[in-house]
Amino acid sequence: MPVLSPTWTNERIELLKQHFEAGLSCREIAADIGVSRNAVIGKLSRLNLTRGRSVDERRLQDRNQDRNQNRPSAPRAPKAVPRLQFEMLATIYGEADGPVATGPIDEANRCSLMELGENRCRWPISTPGAEDFCFCGNAAHDGQSYCAGHSRLAYRPNSRGRVMRG
């Protein structure tokens, strides 16, 4: 019966800690110690040794701090909105050809799930499972899920603008 030696001997753990403190990547540590990269990641996690940033980011920051000790750091740029998301939002909130519907939402067309058709508003009314549960049922144009009134509630451009700017 073969005797298995433990992966993490005291010597390997000490090497792991030294290499981690020196800023080596998990791949580099694994190659030097003779274990897999995933084993290194797992052991670092169990030892609560984590890095907030990548090695390259820390080295770059250290260099920049040496160069700019008296200069305040520039504020971070806001995260870029992916192009597809921007195009989708522009389609929803862009300039509409017709006037924006305002006023109360018509309640005359409410329907059950079985009556809900492709071009009807899917806005739920009440609580699912309740006796009075139904859907709005008003006309939903251009393949939209909701009628004009419920679209105003579902897609609120002002609140999104505040979130993206903040």
Secondary structure in CASP SS format (residue, H / E / C, confidence):
PFRMAT SS
TARGET T0000
AUTHOR 0000-0000-0000
METHOD secondary structure of the structure
MODEL  1
M C 1.00
P C 1.00
V C 1.00
L C 1.00
S C 1.00
P C 1.00
T C 1.00
W C 1.00
T C 1.00
N H 1.00
E H 1.00
R H 1.00
I H 1.00
E H 1.00
L H 1.00
L H 1.00
K H 1.00
Q H 1.00
H H 1.00
F H 1.00
E H 1.00
A H 1.00
G C 1.00
L C 1.00
S C 1.00
C H 1.00
R H 1.00
E H 1.00
I H 1.00
A H 1.00
A H 1.00
D H 1.00
I H 1.00
G C 1.00
V C 1.00
S C 1.00
R H 1.00
N H 1.00
A H 1.00
V H 1.00
I H 1.00
G H 1.00
K H 1.00
L H 1.00
S H 1.00
R H 1.00
L C 1.00
N C 1.00
L C 1.00
T C 1.00
R C 1.00
G C 1.00
R C 1.00
S C 1.00
V H 1.00
D H 1.00
E H 1.00
R H 1.00
R H 1.00
L H 1.00
Q H 1.00
D H 1.00
R H 1.00
N H 1.00
Q H 1.00
D H 1.00
R H 1.00
N C 1.00
Q C 1.00
N C 1.00
R C 1.00
P C 1.00
S C 1.00
A C 1.00
P C 1.00
R C 1.00
A C 1.00
P C 1.00
K C 1.00
A C 1.00
V C 1.00
P C 1.00
R H 1.00
L H 1.00
Q H 1.00
F H 1.00
E H 1.00
M H 1.00
L H 1.00
A H 1.00
T H 1.00
I H 1.00
Y H 1.00
G C 1.00
E C 1.00
A C 1.00
D C 1.00
G C 1.00
P C 1.00
V C 1.00
A C 1.00
T C 1.00
G C 1.00
P C 1.00
I C 1.00
D C 1.00
E C 1.00
A C 1.00
N C 1.00
R C 1.00
C E 1.00
S C 1.00
L C 1.00
M C 1.00
E C 1.00
L C 1.00
G C 1.00
E C 1.00
N C 1.00
R E 1.00
C C 1.00
R C 1.00
W C 1.00
P E 1.00
I E 1.00
S C 1.00
T C 1.00
P C 1.00
G C 1.00
A C 1.00
E C 1.00
D C 1.00
F C 1.00
C E 1.00
F E 1.00
C C 1.00
G C 1.00
N C 1.00
A E 1.00
A C 1.00
H C 1.00
D C 1.00
G C 1.00
Q C 1.00
S C 1.00
Y C 1.00
C C 1.00
A H 1.00
G H 1.00
H H 1.00
S H 1.00
R H 1.00
L H 1.00
A H 1.00
Y C 1.00
R C 1.00
P H 1.00
N H 1.00
S H 1.00
R H 1.00
G H 1.00
R H 1.00
V H 1.00
M H 1.00
R H 1.00
G C 1.00
END
